[in-house]
Amino acid sequence: MLAPFVILLLCIALMPLFAAHFWEHHYPKVAVALGAVTAAYYAGVQHDWHPLHHAAQEYVSFMALVGSLFVISGGINIRVKGEATPAINTLFLLIGAVLANFIGTTGASMLLIRPWIQMNKFRITDFHIVFFIFIVSNVGGCLTPIGDPPLFLGFLRGISFFWVLQHCWQAWALAVALLLVVFYLFDSRNFARIPKDVRDMETAHEDWYFRGLHNLVWLGVVLAAVFLPKSVQETTILGVFSVPALVMFAAAAASYFITGKDVHEANDFNFGPVKEVGFLFVGIFLTMIPALQILQSGQAVQISSPMQYYFSTGALSAFLDNAPTYLSFLAAAMGHEHLSVDSHADVVKFAAEHAPHLIAISLGAVFFGAGSYIGNGPNFMVKSIADKAKVNAPSFLAYMARFSIPVLLPILIIVGWVMVK
């Protein structure tokens, strides 16, 4: 029963490379069909509905957060001057890294990628897109469960909201600082190639402005939903729709219908990216049930030290989507301690008694999600927007060969060596 999970992850990784046209038109059918195989096994053979019910609850909560942040951020339009110095660009990425923890890597990426392209329009190159993915779409969102999908899954399982901020802020600061220094060196060389008189002439008529700022209220509603009392959070409708999820869906709907059409058009907003995430994660949440149950035994993954968990979680997160990878290794680590990832009390106990292991898994999942385009959902979305804007985003293999392996990997090795104990 591991086969549907493995097949789906291989499809996500390889189909866009070798059968892009087929995958573009048929990925919903493939994902749902593979998920249905697993669902049929548990319902028809095992007669065990509990894992399916639990997966449905987590899927709805996951999509409520990711989808609401996507929709609401798509209703905020930021226009900027088409000239940015290396210092301004570096500051912009730092702001994006911080903002990702409040509106998620998905929300921050969708909010900032178009201004990022605009402010560098006369000299934008592939490394601008790549470092945006590194910092805003991945590493930046390491401080809160809202920041990145893996951490939100941990929060749903029982890890307290401020646990990652308390335990991971130093690693976040080191990783972000190293990435910003390297970016500044890249960007300074690029900036020096553009004649100053050309920059000044082309951007003299431009200025900054913001539209759709009323959506900040709806972002606040989504954030408030995460902090609802536990008794309210555990209240569900039809067994799967939690109160926070319903609040998030309502905030997204209100944002979409209140926001002016001109703002959405200026952002070239459409539901394509979130639709892709929605269909793929239906399959992922269902097919990973057997994998999680096996890993909970503690026998499937023969690793023990935090450093091993950091690199093992990271290696898979770079290629197999970091959210299920995080949950799989969390289940494995807890299984070694004879604890269950499905038990809220066990998760709380593990976070308190085995913090170094949880830190390693959290950092590995979030940081290494930038290792390829398939490591994290926003990576896909950013590349799609860049391609549509006719920006020279690197191909899948070029992304790894020129950036993630020679630039990102050494930085993450340093972070692991210094911070993972």
SEMIMAR-918206 format. One record per residue (C-alpha): x, y, z; residue in three letters. Coordinates in pm, whole numbers, padded with zeros to 5 digits, always signed. Example, Ala and Ser with C-alpha at 12.3 -4.5 7.8 and 13.67 -1.06 7.14 Angstrom:
<sites>
+01230-00450+00780ALA;+01367-00106+00714SER;
</sites>
This chain:
<sites>
+00000+00000+00000MET;+00302+00228-00013LEU;+00290+00209-00392ALA;+00026+00484-00450PRO;+00224+00725-00229PHE;+00551+00653-00410VAL;+00388+00671-00753ILE;+00222+01005-00678LEU;+00543+01164-00550LEU;+00737+01036-00852LEU;+00467+01179-01080CYS;+00496+01518-00911ILE;+00872+01508-00954ALA;+00908+01364-01304LEU;+00592+01426-01504MET;+00652+01802-01548PRO;+00988+01711-01700LEU;+00901+01419-01926PHE;+00526+01444-01994ALA;+00441+01806-01922ALA;+00140+01829-02156HIS;-00020+01511-02016PHE;+00046+01615-01657TRP;-00091+01964-01707GLU;-00426+01828-01822HIS;-00458+01510-01615HIS;-00282+01562-01281TYR;-00617+01597-01093PRO;-00730+01256-01220LYS;-00400+01091-01131VAL;-00387+01239-00780ALA;-00749+01160-00696VAL;-00731+00810-00845ALA;-00422+00717-00644LEU;-00582+00859-00330GLY;-00896+00659-00402ALA;-00693+00337-00413VAL;-00571+00394-00058THR;-00915+00506+00060ALA;-01074+00192-00088ALA;-00820-00026+00092TYR;-00891+00121+00435TYR;-01265+00140+00386ALA;-01324-00184+00196GLY;-01048-00415+00320VAL;-00949-00289+00663GLN;-01295-00149+00747HIS;-01111+00128+00931ASP;-01249+00474+00870TRP;-01046+00650+01139HIS;-00732+00720+00928PRO;-00948+00850+00642LEU;-01143+01076+00874HIS;-00824+01210+01029HIS;-00670+01272+00686ALA;-00984+01456+00572ALA;-00975+01684+00877GLN;-00609+01772+00821GLU;-00658+01827+00449TYR;-00944+02070+00503VAL;-00745+02263+00767SER;-00437+02269+00543PHE;-00624+02394+00238MET;-00815+02649+00446ALA;-00488+02811+00551LEU;-00304+02787+00219VAL;-00609+02878+00011GLY;-00720+03172+00222SER;-00372+03324+00227LEU;-00344+03279-00150PHE;-00679+03444-00222VAL;-00641+03732+00023ILE;-00285+03817-00080SER;-00400+03810-00441GLY;-00631+04102-00357GLY;-00343+04332-00258ILE;-00167+04506-00546ASN;+00171+04666-00487ILE;+00333+04877-00759ARG;+00692+04990-00720VAL;+00955+05192-00902LYS;+01145+04992-01161GLY;+01482+05062-01004GLU;+01620+04886-00701ALA;+01973+04898-00570THR;+02133+04585-00419PRO;+02074+04731-00071ALA;+01703+04790-00141ILE;+01666+04443-00290ASN;+01833+04286+00013THR;+01607+04479+00249LEU;+01302+04374+00042PHE;+01395+04006+00074LEU;+01451+04044+00448LEU;+01106+04202+00483ILE;+00965+03913+00279GLY;+01134+03661+00510ALA;+00974+03822+00814VAL;+00636+03867+00646LEU;+00627+03499+00548ALA;+00578+03411+00914ASN;+00260+03619+00934PHE;+00090+03539+00603ILE;+00269+03218+00508GLY;+00528+03152+00241THR;+00241+03116-00004THR;+00085+03450+00090GLY;+00417+03636+00099ALA;+00528+03487-00232SER;+00207+03578-00412MET;+00203+03925-00258LEU;+00564+04015-00331LEU;+00674+03833-00646ILE;+00514+04081-00888ARG;+00660+04388-00711PRO;+00993+04205-00703TRP;+00987+04158-01079ILE;+00870+04516-01132GLN;+01140+04680-00920MET;+01410+04487-01102ASN;+01252+04492-01446LYS;+01554+04641-01627PHE;+01799+04386-01497ARG;+01605+04088-01363ILE;+01778+03757-01412THR;+01736+03398-01303ASP;+01915+03446-00970PHE;+01658+03710-00865HIS;+01383+03449-00897ILE;+01589+03176-00731VAL;+01687+03380-00425PHE;+01327+03497-00388PHE;+01228+03128-00374ILE;+01510+03050-00131PHE;+01429+03329+00115ILE;+01063+03431+00083VAL;+00906+03106-00040SER;+01093+02875+00198ASN;+01358+02964+00457VAL;+01183+03280+00574GLY;+00872+03098+00696GLY;+01043+02900+00970CYS;+00925+03089+01278LEU;+00550+03018+01300THR;+00310+02741+01197PRO;+00152+02991+00958ILE;+00487+03033+00789GLY;+00521+02701+00609ASP;+00289+02402+00551PRO;+00506+02145+00738PRO;+00500+02352+01054LEU;+00124+02398+01026PHE;+00082+02020+01007LEU;+00288+01995+01327GLY;+00068+02258+01488PHE;-00242+02060+01394LEU;-00088+01754+01558ARG;-00024+01933+01889GLY;+00298+02139+01874ILE;+00235+02477+02038SER;+00218+02786+01816PHE;+00529+02956+01955PHE;+00744+02642+01981TRP;+00927+02697+01652VAL;+00988+03064+01726LEU;+01138+02975+02062GLN;+01359+02695+01932HIS;+01441+02785+01571CYS;+01490+03162+01556TRP;+01871+03141+01574GLN;+01891+02896+01286ALA;+01646+03113+01091TRP;+01856+03423+01151ALA;+02178+03250+01045LEU;+02029+03097+00730ALA;+01857+03418+00620VAL;+02170+03626+00691ALA;+02396+03396+00489LEU;+02154+03389+00196LEU;+02118+03768+00199LEU;+02496+03818+00200VAL;+02540+03588-00099VAL;+02248+03754-00279PHE;+02395+04100-00218TYR;+02723+03992-00379LEU;+02537+03850-00682PHE;+02315+04156-00714ASP;+02593+04411-00677SER;+02770+04267-00978ARG;+02446+04264-01176ASN;+02359+04623-01078PHE;+02698+04754-01188ALA;+02627+04647-01545ARG;+02331+04885-01593ILE;+02427+05246-01687PRO;+02291+05491-01429LYS;+02152+05734-01689ASP;+01943+05455-01842VAL;+01798+05358-01502ARG;+01714+05717-01412ASP;+01551+05796-01747MET;+01334+05484-01756GLU;+01204+05507-01399THR;+01157+05882-01347ALA;+00778+05864-01396HIS;+00721+05569-01161GLU;+00632+05565-00794ASP;+00516+05327-00520TRP;+00146+05273-00451TYR;-00077+05015-00287PHE;-00429+04897-00363ARG;-00652+04650-00183GLY;-00510+04724+00162LEU;-00849+04647+00317HIS;-00745+04284+00272ASN;-00507+04326+00563LEU;-00818+04301+00778VAL;-00899+03962+00627TRP;-00540+03849+00682LEU;-00591+03945+01046GLY;-00906+03733+01057VAL;-00712+03430+00929VAL;-00443+03484+01191LEU;-00703+03522+01464ALA;-00863+03193+01359ALA;-00538+03013+01440VAL;-00553+03147+01796PHE;-00911+03045+01871LEU;-00948+02852+02199PRO;-00872+02482+02175LYS;-01232+02388+02255SER;-01349+02597+01958VAL;-01077+02462+01729GLN;-01185+02105+01803GLU;-01548+02178+01716THR;-01628+02045+01369THR;-01918+02049+01127ILE;-01986+01728+00934LEU;-01685+01581+01111GLY;-01418+01755+00898VAL;-01484+02130+00882PHE;-01331+02286+01193SER;-01439+02630+01309VAL;-01099+02789+01223PRO;-01116+02639+00873ALA;-01465+02778+00819LEU;-01351+03122+00940VAL;-01058+03112+00696MET;-01279+03008+00404PHE;-01523+03286+00491ALA;-01242+03544+00508ALA;-01114+03431+00167ALA;-01462+03454+00013ALA;-01522+03799+00160ALA;-01185+03920+00032SER;-01244+03785-00316TYR;-01590+03938-00363PHE;-01512+04272-00198ILE;-01185+04333-00382THR;-01222+04527-00704GLY;-01185+04345-01033LYS;-00916+04590-01142ASP;-00692+04483-00851VAL;-00724+04116-00941HIS;-00653+04196-01304GLU;-00348+04400-01208ALA;-00220+04098-01018ASN;-00320+03863-01300ASP;-00500+03668-01028PHE;-00652+03326-01101ASN;-00721+03010-00906PHE;-00487+02790-01112GLY;-00201+02759-00860PRO;-00421+02687-00559VAL;-00629+02444-00765LYS;-00312+02249-00844GLU;-00213+02238-00478VAL;-00565+02132-00381GLY;-00584+01835-00617PHE;-00231+01714-00552LEU;-00274+01725-00176PHE;-00597+01525-00189VAL;-00382+01245-00320GLY;-00091+01314-00087ILE;-00296+01323+00233PHE;-00467+00994+00144LEU;-00176+00797+00002THR;+00062+00887+00284MET;-00158+00715+00547ILE;+00017+00374+00513PRO;+00360+00540+00513ALA;+00280+00724+00834LEU;+00154+00409+01002GLN;+00470+00217+00907ILE;+00697+00497+01019LEU;+00520+00515+01354GLN;+00655+00168+01431SER;+01003+00321+01452GLY;+01152+00039+01246GLN;+01128+00184+00895ALA;+01384+00463+00943VAL;+01709+00350+01104GLN;+01841+00691+01207ILE;+01864+00840+01552SER;+02070+01160+01589SER;+01925+01507+01524PRO;+02183+01568+01249MET;+02069+01252+01071GLN;+01710+01365+01092TYR;+01805+01712+00963TYR;+01969+01582+00648PHE;+01732+01291+00591SER;+01426+01511+00623THR;+01598+01774+00409GLY;+01704+01535+00134ALA;+01347+01414+00081LEU;+01192+01757+00134SER;+01389+01892-00162ALA;+01218+01652-00401PHE;+00909+01498-00244LEU;+00726+01803-00103ASP;+00824+01906+00245ASN;+00484+01885+00417ALA;+00431+01505+00403PRO;+00806+01451+00446THR;+00799+01646+00773TYR;+00505+01441+00898LEU;+00670+01114+00793SER;+00992+01180+00983PHE;+00806+01318+01282LEU;+00611+00992+01289ALA;+00936+00794+01259ALA;+01110+00985+01539ALA;+00809+00948+01764MET;+00779+00582+01674GLY;+01131+00522+01807HIS;+01005+00655+02140GLU;+00689+00440+02121HIS;+00475+00749+02072LEU;+00206+00811+01811SER;+00193+01115+01585VAL;-00186+01078+01590ASP;-00198+01143+01966SER;-00206+01509+02071HIS;-00066+01420+02414ALA;+00220+01219+02260ASP;+00315+01505+02030VAL;+00322+01749+02322VAL;+00540+01506+02517LYS;+00779+01455+02226PHE;+00820+01830+02170ALA;+00905+01877+02538ALA;+01138+01580+02583GLU;+01302+01553+02239HIS;+01332+01912+02124ALA;+01664+01861+01934PRO;+01503+01599+01710HIS;+01197+01814+01643LEU;+01418+02115+01568ILE;+01618+01909+01318ALA;+01305+01779+01144ILE;+01148+02127+01132SER;+01459+02296+00993LEU;+01524+02018+00744GLY;+01170+02030+00606ALA;+01144+02409+00579VAL;+01497+02497+00465PHE;+01550+02215+00216PHE;+01209+02275+00060GLY;+01396+02530-00151ALA;+01614+02256-00299GLY;+01404+02220-00613SER;+01084+02351-00768TYR;+00893+02055-00626ILE;+01009+02096-00268GLY;+00734+02340-00168ASN;+00410+02463-00323GLY;+00506+02833-00355PRO;+00812+02738-00562ASN;+00583+02624-00841PHE;+00367+02934-00812MET;+00661+03176-00827VAL;+00810+03007-01131LYS;+00471+03013-01305SER;+00433+03388-01248ILE;+00792+03452-01356ALA;+00744+03252-01676ASP;+00426+03443-01756LYS;+00614+03772-01701ALA;+00877+03644-01948LYS;+01148+03637-01683VAL;+01429+03393-01747ASN;+01362+03154-01459ALA;+01601+02856-01469PRO;+01482+02512-01572SER;+01439+02236-01315PHE;+01788+02098-01366LEU;+01953+02440-01403ALA;+01791+02550-01076TYR;+01966+02265-00898MET;+02295+02262-01088ALA;+02358+02637-01073ARG;+02193+02741-00748PHE;+02053+02491-00499SER;+02353+02256-00497ILE;+02646+02504-00520PRO;+02483+02792-00326VAL;+02200+02672-00100LEU;+02340+02336+00009LEU;+02668+02468+00155PRO;+02475+02729+00351ILE;+02238+02467+00491LEU;+02532+02244+00581ILE;+02681+02532+00779ILE;+02346+02598+00950VAL;+02312+02230+01042GLY;+02669+02207+01172TRP;+02627+02518+01389VAL;+02265+02487+01505MET;+02162+02121+01504VAL;+02286+01942+01816LYS;
</sites>
